[in-house]
Amino acid sequence: MMQQASLEAYKIVTPVLPEKRFKVYQILLEQGPLTNKQIAERLEWTINRVTPRVKELREMGIVRRVKQMCDPESGVTVNVWGCH
């Protein structure tokens, strides 16, 4: 369930984001924090579609890195993203 502040942000951001950015924002808002790989899996997109959208949302100040973690499958350190 969304908190009141998140709901207010959702109402402000929703009309101004292009569709792909909005889908990434929405999945992070509803299910985040998530890695790029987790976002891609939930949206059934390739990672190459997700990564640029996350970067754009970060540059807009809508998404931020919550933490870093080791991906259990690859052993690579990955970022975990969440909404402000």
Buried (B, 14 or more C-beta within 10 A) or exposed (E): EEEEEBEEBBEEBEEEBEEBBBBBBBBBBEEBBBBBBBBBEBBEBEEEBBBEBBEBBBEBEBBBEBEEEEEEEEEEEBBBBBBE
